Amino acid sequence: MNPKAPVAKVKPSDFEKAAKRACKLNLKDAEAAYPGVQKDNIPYICMDLVYQYTLLVDGFGMSR
């Protein structure tokens, strides 16, 4: 096994799609949809995904 091998490949559009899904949810539905996320972080899922997408596309100039 190569420890330097990538674990996952994601594109900025993956963050955009995830943000669109997460931002539609209310708090209760988000808790159910993201059981692995700590309860204190649930309210920030939408904002975090939008920020990550924006940083990649607008900040680093990556293509969608």
Predicted model as a PDB file, atoms N, CA, C, CB and O in Angstrom, pLDDT in the B-factor column:
MODEL        1                                                                  
ATOM      1  N   MET A   1       0.843  -1.182   0.000  1.00 75.00           N  
ATOM      2  CA  MET A   1       0.000   0.000   0.000  1.00 75.00           C  
ATOM      3  C   MET A   1       0.886   1.242   0.000  1.00 75.00           C  
ATOM      4  CB  MET A   1      -0.958   0.000   1.221  1.00 75.00           C  
ATOM      5  O   MET A   1       1.856   1.320   0.754  1.00 75.00           O  
ATOM      6  N   ASN A   2       0.557   2.191  -0.829  1.00 85.00           N  
ATOM      7  CA  ASN A   2       1.341   3.408  -0.947  1.00 85.00           C  
ATOM      8  C   ASN A   2       0.748   4.497  -0.048  1.00 85.00           C  
ATOM      9  CB  ASN A   2       1.393   3.881  -2.419  1.00 85.00           C  
ATOM     10  O   ASN A   2      -0.362   4.958  -0.315  1.00 85.00           O  
ATOM     11  N   PRO A   3       1.445   4.919   1.002  1.00 85.00           N  
ATOM     12  CA  PRO A   3       0.894   5.943   1.904  1.00 85.00           C  
ATOM     13  C   PRO A   3       0.760   7.312   1.247  1.00 85.00           C  
ATOM     14  CB  PRO A   3       1.764   6.065   3.131  1.00 85.00           C  
ATOM     15  O   PRO A   3       0.059   8.181   1.766  1.00 85.00           O  
ATOM     16  N   LYS A   4       1.427   7.515   0.107  1.00 87.00           N  
ATOM     17  CA  LYS A   4       1.332   8.797  -0.587  1.00 87.00           C  
ATOM     18  C   LYS A   4       0.240   8.807  -1.655  1.00 87.00           C  
ATOM     19  CB  LYS A   4       2.663   9.137  -1.219  1.00 87.00           C  
ATOM     20  O   LYS A   4       0.005   9.836  -2.288  1.00 87.00           O  
ATOM     21  N   ALA A   5      -0.414   7.695  -1.855  1.00 85.00           N  
ATOM     22  CA  ALA A   5      -1.477   7.609  -2.855  1.00 85.00           C  
ATOM     23  C   ALA A   5      -2.689   8.416  -2.383  1.00 85.00           C  
ATOM     24  CB  ALA A   5      -1.872   6.126  -3.117  1.00 85.00           C  
ATOM     25  O   ALA A   5      -2.988   8.440  -1.189  1.00 85.00           O  
ATOM     26  N   PRO A   6      -3.388   9.075  -3.311  1.00 81.00           N  
ATOM     27  CA  PRO A   6      -4.569   9.851  -2.915  1.00 81.00           C  
ATOM     28  C   PRO A   6      -5.656   8.948  -2.346  1.00 81.00           C  
ATOM     29  CB  PRO A   6      -5.117  10.639  -4.109  1.00 81.00           C  
ATOM     30  O   PRO A   6      -5.856   7.828  -2.816  1.00 81.00           O  
ATOM     31  N   VAL A   7      -6.342   9.438  -1.350  1.00 85.00           N  
ATOM     32  CA  VAL A   7      -7.426   8.685  -0.727  1.00 85.00           C  
ATOM     33  C   VAL A   7      -8.716   8.871  -1.522  1.00 85.00           C  
ATOM     34  CB  VAL A   7      -7.626   9.126   0.741  1.00 85.00           C  
ATOM     35  O   VAL A   7      -9.501   7.937  -1.680  1.00 85.00           O  
ATOM     36  N   ALA A   8      -8.920  10.078  -2.015  1.00 86.00           N  
ATOM     37  CA  ALA A   8     -10.124  10.376  -2.789  1.00 86.00           C  
ATOM     38  C   ALA A   8      -9.815  11.486  -3.784  1.00 86.00           C  
ATOM     39  CB  ALA A   8     -11.303  10.783  -1.859  1.00 86.00           C  
ATOM     40  O   ALA A   8      -8.925  12.308  -3.564  1.00 86.00           O  
ATOM     41  N   LYS A   9     -10.554  11.495  -4.866  1.00 88.00           N  
ATOM     42  CA  LYS A   9     -10.428  12.576  -5.844  1.00 88.00           C  
ATOM     43  C   LYS A   9     -11.760  13.315  -5.881  1.00 88.00           C  
ATOM     44  CB  LYS A   9     -10.034  12.027  -7.273  1.00 88.00           C  
ATOM     45  O   LYS A   9     -12.808  12.723  -6.136  1.00 88.00           O  
ATOM     46  N   VAL A  10     -11.701  14.601  -5.626  1.00 92.00           N  
ATOM     47  CA  VAL A  10     -12.904  15.423  -5.692  1.00 92.00           C  
ATOM     48  C   VAL A  10     -12.635  16.644  -6.550  1.00 92.00           C  
ATOM     49  CB  VAL A  10     -13.369  15.841  -4.282  1.00 92.00           C  
ATOM     50  O   VAL A  10     -11.502  17.110  -6.672  1.00 92.00           O  
ATOM     51  N   LYS A  11     -13.694  17.142  -7.131  1.00 95.00           N  
ATOM     52  CA  LYS A  11     -13.625  18.347  -7.961  1.00 95.00           C  
ATOM     53  C   LYS A  11     -14.419  19.435  -7.256  1.00 95.00           C  
ATOM     54  CB  LYS A  11     -14.177  18.087  -9.414  1.00 95.00           C  
ATOM     55  O   LYS A  11     -15.267  19.131  -6.417  1.00 95.00           O  
ATOM     56  N   PRO A  12     -14.161  20.695  -7.580  1.00 97.00           N  
ATOM     57  CA  PRO A  12     -14.960  21.763  -6.990  1.00 97.00           C  
ATOM     58  C   PRO A  12     -16.463  21.540  -7.168  1.00 97.00           C  
ATOM     59  CB  PRO A  12     -14.568  23.089  -7.599  1.00 97.00           C  
ATOM     60  O   PRO A  12     -17.251  21.870  -6.281  1.00 97.00           O  
ATOM     61  N   SER A  13     -16.858  20.982  -8.310  1.00 96.00           N  
ATOM     62  CA  SER A  13     -18.288  20.743  -8.538  1.00 96.00           C  
ATOM     63  C   SER A  13     -18.869  19.756  -7.521  1.00 96.00           C  
ATOM     64  CB  SER A  13     -18.513  20.215  -9.959  1.00 96.00           C  
ATOM     65  O   SER A  13     -20.067  19.790  -7.244  1.00 96.00           O  
ATOM     66  N   ASP A  14     -18.034  18.883  -6.968  1.00 97.00           N  
ATOM     67  CA  ASP A  14     -18.512  17.969  -5.924  1.00 97.00           C  
ATOM     68  C   ASP A  14     -18.903  18.748  -4.667  1.00 97.00           C  
ATOM     69  CB  ASP A  14     -17.428  16.916  -5.584  1.00 97.00           C  
ATOM     70  O   ASP A  14     -19.887  18.418  -4.003  1.00 97.00           O  
ATOM     71  N   PHE A  15     -18.119  19.789  -4.347  1.00 97.00           N  
ATOM     72  CA  PHE A  15     -18.452  20.640  -3.204  1.00 97.00           C  
ATOM     73  C   PHE A  15     -19.730  21.430  -3.489  1.00 97.00           C  
ATOM     74  CB  PHE A  15     -17.282  21.603  -2.880  1.00 97.00           C  
ATOM     75  O   PHE A  15     -20.563  21.620  -2.603  1.00 97.00           O  
ATOM     76  N   GLU A  16     -19.875  21.886  -4.732  1.00 97.00           N  
ATOM     77  CA  GLU A  16     -21.070  22.632  -5.113  1.00 97.00           C  
ATOM     78  C   GLU A  16     -22.317  21.758  -4.969  1.00 97.00           C  
ATOM     79  CB  GLU A  16     -20.943  23.151  -6.559  1.00 97.00           C  
ATOM     80  O   GLU A  16     -23.321  22.201  -4.410  1.00 97.00           O  
ATOM     81  N   LYS A  17     -22.263  20.541  -5.459  1.00 97.00           N  
ATOM     82  CA  LYS A  17     -23.409  19.625  -5.356  1.00 97.00           C  
ATOM     83  C   LYS A  17     -23.741  19.317  -3.903  1.00 97.00           C  
ATOM     84  CB  LYS A  17     -23.123  18.321  -6.112  1.00 97.00           C  
ATOM     85  O   LYS A  17     -24.909  19.300  -3.514  1.00 97.00           O  
ATOM     86  N   ALA A  18     -22.695  19.072  -3.094  1.00 97.00           N  
ATOM     87  CA  ALA A  18     -22.910  18.779  -1.675  1.00 97.00           C  
ATOM     88  C   ALA A  18     -23.507  19.983  -0.962  1.00 97.00           C  
ATOM     89  CB  ALA A  18     -21.591  18.367  -1.002  1.00 97.00           C  
ATOM     90  O   ALA A  18     -24.373  19.826  -0.100  1.00 97.00           O  
ATOM     91  N   ALA A  19     -23.056  21.184  -1.311  1.00 97.00           N  
ATOM     92  CA  ALA A  19     -23.591  22.397  -0.693  1.00 97.00           C  
ATOM     93  C   ALA A  19     -25.062  22.568  -1.038  1.00 97.00           C  
ATOM     94  CB  ALA A  19     -22.794  23.630  -1.143  1.00 97.00           C  
ATOM     95  O   ALA A  19     -25.866  22.916  -0.173  1.00 97.00           O  
ATOM     96  N   LYS A  20     -25.417  22.329  -2.282  1.00 97.00           N  
ATOM     97  CA  LYS A  20     -26.817  22.473  -2.685  1.00 97.00           C  
ATOM     98  C   LYS A  20     -27.711  21.514  -1.922  1.00 97.00           C  
ATOM     99  CB  LYS A  20     -26.968  22.241  -4.184  1.00 97.00           C  
ATOM    100  O   LYS A  20     -28.837  21.860  -1.565  1.00 97.00           O  
ATOM    101  N   ARG A  21     -27.214  20.308  -1.670  1.00 97.00           N  
ATOM    102  CA  ARG A  21     -27.995  19.341  -0.883  1.00 97.00           C  
ATOM    103  C   ARG A  21     -28.090  19.788   0.578  1.00 97.00           C  
ATOM    104  CB  ARG A  21     -27.360  17.928  -0.970  1.00 97.00           C  
ATOM    105  O   ARG A  21     -29.176  19.800   1.158  1.00 97.00           O  
ATOM    106  N   ALA A  22     -26.955  20.152   1.166  1.00 97.00           N  
ATOM    107  CA  ALA A  22     -26.911  20.491   2.589  1.00 97.00           C  
ATOM    108  C   ALA A  22     -27.688  21.765   2.899  1.00 97.00           C  
ATOM    109  CB  ALA A  22     -25.471  20.647   3.043  1.00 97.00           C  
ATOM    110  O   ALA A  22     -28.336  21.863   3.942  1.00 97.00           O  
ATOM    111  N   CYS A  23     -27.624  22.730   2.007  1.00 97.00           N  
ATOM    112  CA  CYS A  23     -28.251  24.027   2.273  1.00 97.00           C  
ATOM    113  C   CYS A  23     -29.773  23.977   2.205  1.00 97.00           C  
ATOM    114  CB  CYS A  23     -27.739  25.053   1.293  1.00 97.00           C  
ATOM    115  O   CYS A  23     -30.440  24.910   2.653  1.00 97.00           O  
ATOM    116  N   LYS A  24     -30.325  22.918   1.659  1.00 98.00           N  
ATOM    117  CA  LYS A  24     -31.779  22.762   1.604  1.00 98.00           C  
ATOM    118  C   LYS A  24     -32.347  22.188   2.902  1.00 98.00           C  
ATOM    119  CB  LYS A  24     -32.161  21.866   0.436  1.00 98.00           C  
ATOM    120  O   LYS A  24     -33.556  22.238   3.125  1.00 98.00           O  
ATOM    121  N   LEU A  25     -31.489  21.652   3.745  1.00 97.00           N  
ATOM    122  CA  LEU A  25     -31.947  20.938   4.935  1.00 97.00           C  
ATOM    123  C   LEU A  25     -32.127  21.857   6.131  1.00 97.00           C  
ATOM    124  CB  LEU A  25     -30.975  19.842   5.285  1.00 97.00           C  
ATOM    125  O   LEU A  25     -31.381  22.817   6.321  1.00 97.00           O  
ATOM    126  N   ASN A  26     -33.144  21.536   6.935  1.00 96.00           N  
ATOM    127  CA  ASN A  26     -33.240  22.206   8.226  1.00 96.00           C  
ATOM    128  C   ASN A  26     -32.339  21.455   9.211  1.00 96.00           C  
ATOM    129  CB  ASN A  26     -34.731  22.258   8.735  1.00 96.00           C  
ATOM    130  O   ASN A  26     -31.783  20.412   8.869  1.00 96.00           O  
ATOM    131  N   LEU A  27     -32.198  21.968  10.400  1.00 95.00           N  
ATOM    132  CA  LEU A  27     -31.254  21.402  11.367  1.00 95.00           C  
ATOM    133  C   LEU A  27     -31.551  19.936  11.680  1.00 95.00           C  
ATOM    134  CB  LEU A  27     -31.281  22.213  12.650  1.00 95.00           C  
ATOM    135  O   LEU A  27     -30.635  19.115  11.722  1.00 95.00           O  
ATOM    136  N   LYS A  28     -32.797  19.608  11.896  1.00 96.00           N  
ATOM    137  CA  LYS A  28     -33.182  18.229  12.236  1.00 96.00           C  
ATOM    138  C   LYS A  28     -32.852  17.266  11.092  1.00 96.00           C  
ATOM    139  CB  LYS A  28     -34.691  18.158  12.566  1.00 96.00           C  
ATOM    140  O   LYS A  28     -32.316  16.181  11.317  1.00 96.00           O  
ATOM    141  N   ASP A  29     -33.177  17.673   9.869  1.00 97.00           N  
ATOM    142  CA  ASP A  29     -32.900  16.823   8.709  1.00 97.00           C  
ATOM    143  C   ASP A  29     -31.397  16.702   8.456  1.00 97.00           C  
ATOM    144  CB  ASP A  29     -33.598  17.380   7.463  1.00 97.00           C  
ATOM    145  O   ASP A  29     -30.921  15.649   8.031  1.00 97.00           O  
ATOM    146  N   ALA A  30     -30.654  17.776   8.716  1.00 96.00           N  
ATOM    147  CA  ALA A  30     -29.198  17.736   8.552  1.00 96.00           C  
ATOM    148  C   ALA A  30     -28.561  16.778   9.548  1.00 96.00           C  
ATOM    149  CB  ALA A  30     -28.599  19.137   8.718  1.00 96.00           C  
ATOM    150  O   ALA A  30     -27.617  16.067   9.206  1.00 96.00           O  
ATOM    151  N   GLU A  31     -29.064  16.751  10.769  1.00 96.00           N  
ATOM    152  CA  GLU A  31     -28.547  15.808  11.764  1.00 96.00           C  
ATOM    153  C   GLU A  31     -28.759  14.374  11.306  1.00 96.00           C  
ATOM    154  CB  GLU A  31     -29.221  16.032  13.124  1.00 96.00           C  
ATOM    155  O   GLU A  31     -27.892  13.523  11.505  1.00 96.00           O  
ATOM    156  N   ALA A  32     -29.901  14.102  10.696  1.00 97.00           N  
ATOM    157  CA  ALA A  32     -30.194  12.750  10.204  1.00 97.00           C  
ATOM    158  C   ALA A  32     -29.353  12.427   8.962  1.00 97.00           C  
ATOM    159  CB  ALA A  32     -31.700  12.611   9.879  1.00 97.00           C  
ATOM    160  O   ALA A  32     -28.902  11.293   8.797  1.00 97.00           O  
ATOM    161  N   ALA A  33     -29.145  13.407   8.102  1.00 96.00           N  
ATOM    162  CA  ALA A  33     -28.414  13.175   6.853  1.00 96.00           C  
ATOM    163  C   ALA A  33     -26.912  13.031   7.069  1.00 96.00           C  
ATOM    164  CB  ALA A  33     -28.677  14.307   5.887  1.00 96.00           C  
ATOM    165  O   ALA A  33     -26.232  12.372   6.283  1.00 96.00           O  
ATOM    166  N   TYR A  34     -26.393  13.644   8.133  1.00 96.00           N  
ATOM    167  CA  TYR A  34     -24.948  13.639   8.396  1.00 96.00           C  
ATOM    168  C   TYR A  34     -24.673  13.120   9.809  1.00 96.00           C  
ATOM    169  CB  TYR A  34     -24.353  15.064   8.219  1.00 96.00           C  
ATOM    170  O   TYR A  34     -24.225  13.877  10.670  1.00 96.00           O  
ATOM    171  N   PRO A  35     -24.937  11.839  10.051  1.00 95.00           N  
ATOM    172  CA  PRO A  35     -24.781  11.302  11.408  1.00 95.00           C  
ATOM    173  C   PRO A  35     -23.332  11.288  11.893  1.00 95.00           C  
ATOM    174  CB  PRO A  35     -25.336   9.903  11.464  1.00 95.00           C  
ATOM    175  O   PRO A  35     -23.100  11.226  13.101  1.00 95.00           O  
ATOM    176  N   GLY A  36     -22.368  11.343  11.007  1.00 95.00           N  
ATOM    177  CA  GLY A  36     -20.962  11.322  11.409  1.00 95.00           C  
ATOM    178  C   GLY A  36     -20.413  12.683  11.790  1.00 95.00           C  
ATOM    179  O   GLY A  36     -19.266  12.790  12.225  1.00 95.00           O  
ATOM    180  N   VAL A  37     -21.217  13.721  11.632  1.00 95.00           N  
ATOM    181  CA  VAL A  37     -20.769  15.081  11.939  1.00 95.00           C  
ATOM    182  C   VAL A  37     -21.161  15.410  13.382  1.00 95.00           C  
ATOM    183  CB  VAL A  37     -21.387  16.122  10.936  1.00 95.00           C  
ATOM    184  O   VAL A  37     -22.280  15.130  13.813  1.00 95.00           O  
ATOM    185  N   GLN A  38     -20.231  16.003  14.112  1.00 96.00           N  
ATOM    186  CA  GLN A  38     -20.528  16.390  15.492  1.00 96.00           C  
ATOM    187  C   GLN A  38     -21.693  17.370  15.516  1.00 96.00           C  
ATOM    188  CB  GLN A  38     -19.283  17.014  16.170  1.00 96.00           C  
ATOM    189  O   GLN A  38     -21.824  18.224  14.639  1.00 96.00           O  
ATOM    190  N   LYS A  39     -22.535  17.232  16.531  1.00 95.00           N  
ATOM    191  CA  LYS A  39     -23.751  18.041  16.620  1.00 95.00           C  
ATOM    192  C   LYS A  39     -23.452  19.541  16.578  1.00 95.00           C  
ATOM    193  CB  LYS A  39     -24.506  17.704  17.896  1.00 95.00           C  
ATOM    194  O   LYS A  39     -24.218  20.303  15.988  1.00 95.00           O  
ATOM    195  N   ASP A  40     -22.367  19.967  17.186  1.00 96.00           N  
ATOM    196  CA  ASP A  40     -22.011  21.392  17.196  1.00 96.00           C  
ATOM    197  C   ASP A  40     -21.641  21.915  15.802  1.00 96.00           C  
ATOM    198  CB  ASP A  40     -20.849  21.627  18.155  1.00 96.00           C  
ATOM    199  O   ASP A  40     -21.709  23.119  15.557  1.00 96.00           O  
ATOM    200  N   ASN A  41     -21.256  21.029  14.902  1.00 96.00           N  
ATOM    201  CA  ASN A  41     -20.840  21.438  13.553  1.00 96.00           C  
ATOM    202  C   ASN A  41     -21.977  21.405  12.531  1.00 96.00           C  
ATOM    203  CB  ASN A  41     -19.721  20.547  13.077  1.00 96.00           C  
ATOM    204  O   ASN A  41     -21.842  21.958  11.439  1.00 96.00           O  
ATOM    205  N   ILE A  42     -23.077  20.773  12.872  1.00 96.00           N  
ATOM    206  CA  ILE A  42     -24.202  20.633  11.941  1.00 96.00           C  
ATOM    207  C   ILE A  42     -24.686  21.982  11.386  1.00 96.00           C  
ATOM    208  CB  ILE A  42     -25.357  19.925  12.637  1.00 96.00           C  
ATOM    209  O   ILE A  42     -24.931  22.082  10.184  1.00 96.00           O  
ATOM    210  N   PRO A  43     -24.831  23.018  12.219  1.00 95.00           N  
ATOM    211  CA  PRO A  43     -25.339  24.282  11.671  1.00 95.00           C  
ATOM    212  C   PRO A  43     -24.409  24.929  10.638  1.00 95.00           C  
ATOM    213  CB  PRO A  43     -25.577  25.252  12.796  1.00 95.00           C  
ATOM    214  O   PRO A  43     -24.819  25.846   9.925  1.00 95.00           O  
ATOM    215  N   TYR A  44     -23.184  24.465  10.556  1.00 97.00           N  
ATOM    216  CA  TYR A  44     -22.198  25.094   9.680  1.00 97.00           C  
ATOM    217  C   TYR A  44     -21.894  24.303   8.410  1.00 97.00           C  
ATOM    218  CB  TYR A  44     -20.933  25.303  10.435  1.00 97.00           C  
ATOM    219  O   TYR A  44     -21.049  24.719   7.617  1.00 97.00           O  
ATOM    220  N   ILE A  45     -22.558  23.189   8.207  1.00 97.00           N  
ATOM    221  CA  ILE A  45     -22.270  22.347   7.047  1.00 97.00           C  
ATOM    222  C   ILE A  45     -22.470  23.118   5.743  1.00 97.00           C  
ATOM    223  CB  ILE A  45     -23.160  21.097   7.062  1.00 97.00           C  
ATOM    224  O   ILE A  45     -21.601  23.097   4.871  1.00 97.00           O  
ATOM    225  N   CYS A  46     -23.589  23.784   5.608  1.00 97.00           N  
ATOM    226  CA  CYS A  46     -23.879  24.537   4.388  1.00 97.00           C  
ATOM    227  C   CYS A  46     -22.806  25.600   4.158  1.00 97.00           C  
ATOM    228  CB  CYS A  46     -25.277  25.192   4.470  1.00 97.00           C  
ATOM    229  O   CYS A  46     -22.240  25.681   3.068  1.00 97.00           O  
ATOM    230  N   MET A  47     -22.529  26.399   5.158  1.00 97.00           N  
ATOM    231  CA  MET A  47     -21.547  27.472   5.031  1.00 97.00           C  
ATOM    232  C   MET A  47     -20.162  26.918   4.692  1.00 97.00           C  
ATOM    233  CB  MET A  47     -21.485  28.289   6.325  1.00 97.00           C  
ATOM    234  O   MET A  47     -19.465  27.473   3.842  1.00 97.00           O  
ATOM    235  N   ASP A  48     -19.767  25.842   5.341  1.00 97.00           N  
ATOM    236  CA  ASP A  48     -18.446  25.264   5.091  1.00 97.00           C  
ATOM    237  C   ASP A  48     -18.301  24.774   3.655  1.00 97.00           C  
ATOM    238  CB  ASP A  48     -18.186  24.117   6.055  1.00 97.00           C  
ATOM    239  O   ASP A  48     -17.269  24.997   3.022  1.00 97.00           O  
ATOM    240  N   LEU A  49     -19.317  24.117   3.148  1.00 97.00           N  
ATOM    241  CA  LEU A  49     -19.253  23.603   1.774  1.00 97.00           C  
ATOM    242  C   LEU A  49     -19.244  24.736   0.752  1.00 97.00           C  
ATOM    243  CB  LEU A  49     -20.435  22.667   1.502  1.00 97.00           C  
ATOM    244  O   LEU A  49     -18.518  24.671  -0.240  1.00 97.00           O  
ATOM    245  N   VAL A  50     -20.040  25.765   0.987  1.00 97.00           N  
ATOM    246  CA  VAL A  50     -20.042  26.920   0.081  1.00 97.00           C  
ATOM    247  C   VAL A  50     -18.681  27.603   0.124  1.00 97.00           C  
ATOM    248  CB  VAL A  50     -21.169  27.925   0.460  1.00 97.00           C  
ATOM    249  O   VAL A  50     -18.146  27.993  -0.914  1.00 97.00           O  
ATOM    250  N   TYR A  51     -18.120  27.750   1.323  1.00 98.00           N  
ATOM    251  CA  TYR A  51     -16.803  28.380   1.466  1.00 98.00           C  
ATOM    252  C   TYR A  51     -15.738  27.574   0.717  1.00 98.00           C  
ATOM    253  CB  TYR A  51     -16.423  28.510   2.961  1.00 98.00           C  
ATOM    254  O   TYR A  51     -14.926  28.146  -0.009  1.00 98.00           O  
ATOM    255  N   GLN A  52     -15.738  26.265   0.889  1.00 97.00           N  
ATOM    256  CA  GLN A  52     -14.735  25.429   0.233  1.00 97.00           C  
ATOM    257  C   GLN A  52     -14.850  25.515  -1.281  1.00 97.00           C  
ATOM    258  CB  GLN A  52     -14.873  23.978   0.685  1.00 97.00           C  
ATOM    259  O   GLN A  52     -13.840  25.611  -1.978  1.00 97.00           O  
ATOM    260  N   TYR A  53     -16.069  25.482  -1.790  1.00 97.00           N  
ATOM    261  CA  TYR A  53     -16.273  25.607  -3.232  1.00 97.00           C  
ATOM    262  C   TYR A  53     -15.776  26.963  -3.731  1.00 97.00           C  
ATOM    263  CB  TYR A  53     -17.761  25.423  -3.584  1.00 97.00           C  
ATOM    264  O   TYR A  53     -15.049  27.039  -4.722  1.00 97.00           O  
ATOM    265  N   THR A  54     -16.170  28.024  -3.042  1.00 97.00           N  
ATOM    266  CA  THR A  54     -15.785  29.375  -3.444  1.00 97.00           C  
ATOM    267  C   THR A  54     -14.275  29.565  -3.386  1.00 97.00           C  
ATOM    268  CB  THR A  54     -16.473  30.408  -2.558  1.00 97.00           C  
ATOM    269  O   THR A  54     -13.693  30.188  -4.275  1.00 97.00           O  
ATOM    270  N   LEU A  55     -13.648  29.041  -2.365  1.00 97.00           N  
ATOM    271  CA  LEU A  55     -12.195  29.150  -2.244  1.00 97.00           C  
ATOM    272  C   LEU A  55     -11.500  28.453  -3.412  1.00 97.00           C  
ATOM    273  CB  LEU A  55     -11.721  28.552  -0.910  1.00 97.00           C  
ATOM    274  O   LEU A  55     -10.563  28.998  -3.994  1.00 97.00           O  
ATOM    275  N   LEU A  56     -11.953  27.265  -3.748  1.00 96.00           N  
ATOM    276  CA  LEU A  56     -11.331  26.526  -4.846  1.00 96.00           C  
ATOM    277  C   LEU A  56     -11.517  27.223  -6.191  1.00 96.00           C  
ATOM    278  CB  LEU A  56     -11.903  25.124  -4.916  1.00 96.00           C  
ATOM    279  O   LEU A  56     -10.572  27.334  -6.972  1.00 96.00           O  
ATOM    280  N   VAL A  57     -12.744  27.697  -6.462  1.00 97.00           N  
ATOM    281  CA  VAL A  57     -13.048  28.269  -7.774  1.00 97.00           C  
ATOM    282  C   VAL A  57     -12.600  29.726  -7.876  1.00 97.00           C  
ATOM    283  CB  VAL A  57     -14.544  28.166  -8.058  1.00 97.00           C  
ATOM    284  O   VAL A  57     -11.879  30.094  -8.803  1.00 97.00           O  
ATOM    285  N   ASP A  58     -13.025  30.548  -6.930  1.00 96.00           N  
ATOM    286  CA  ASP A  58     -12.723  31.982  -7.010  1.00 96.00           C  
ATOM    287  C   ASP A  58     -11.353  32.319  -6.431  1.00 96.00           C  
ATOM    288  CB  ASP A  58     -13.791  32.782  -6.283  1.00 96.00           C  
ATOM    289  O   ASP A  58     -10.664  33.205  -6.937  1.00 96.00           O  
ATOM    290  N   GLY A  59     -10.962  31.621  -5.383  1.00 96.00           N  
ATOM    291  CA  GLY A  59      -9.684  31.909  -4.742  1.00 96.00           C  
ATOM    292  C   GLY A  59      -8.501  31.299  -5.464  1.00 96.00           C  
ATOM    293  O   GLY A  59      -7.514  31.984  -5.731  1.00 96.00           O  
ATOM    294  N   PHE A  60      -8.589  30.022  -5.782  1.00 95.00           N  
ATOM    295  CA  PHE A  60      -7.469  29.317  -6.412  1.00 95.00           C  
ATOM    296  C   PHE A  60      -7.607  29.205  -7.922  1.00 95.00           C  
ATOM    297  CB  PHE A  60      -7.337  27.942  -5.824  1.00 95.00           C  
ATOM    298  O   PHE A  60      -6.690  28.736  -8.596  1.00 95.00           O  
ATOM    299  N   GLY A  61      -8.744  29.630  -8.457  1.00 96.00           N  
ATOM    300  CA  GLY A  61      -8.949  29.627  -9.909  1.00 96.00           C  
ATOM    301  C   GLY A  61      -9.110  28.254 -10.522  1.00 96.00           C  
ATOM    302  O   GLY A  61      -8.856  28.078 -11.714  1.00 96.00           O  
ATOM    303  N   MET A  62      -9.527  27.277  -9.734  1.00 94.00           N  
ATOM    304  CA  MET A  62      -9.746  25.938 -10.280  1.00 94.00           C  
ATOM    305  C   MET A  62     -11.025  25.929 -11.102  1.00 94.00           C  
ATOM    306  CB  MET A  62      -9.818  24.880  -9.148  1.00 94.00           C  
ATOM    307  O   MET A  62     -11.964  26.674 -10.818  1.00 94.00           O  
ATOM    308  N   SER A  63     -11.053  25.091 -12.109  1.00 91.00           N  
ATOM    309  CA  SER A  63     -12.285  24.982 -12.901  1.00 91.00           C  
ATOM    310  C   SER A  63     -13.260  24.074 -12.174  1.00 91.00           C  
ATOM    311  CB  SER A  63     -11.993  24.440 -14.335  1.00 91.00           C  
ATOM    312  O   SER A  63     -12.880  23.171 -11.429  1.00 91.00           O  
ATOM    313  N   ARG A  64     -14.516  24.350 -12.418  1.00 85.00           N  
ATOM    314  CA  ARG A  64     -15.587  23.612 -11.752  1.00 85.00           C  
ATOM    315  C   ARG A  64     -15.478  22.167 -12.085  1.00 85.00           C  
ATOM    316  CB  ARG A  64     -16.960  24.139 -12.142  1.00 85.00           C  
ATOM    317  O   ARG A  64     -16.288  21.364 -11.623  1.00 85.00           O  
TER     318      ARG A  64                                                      
ENDMDL                                                                          
END                                                                             
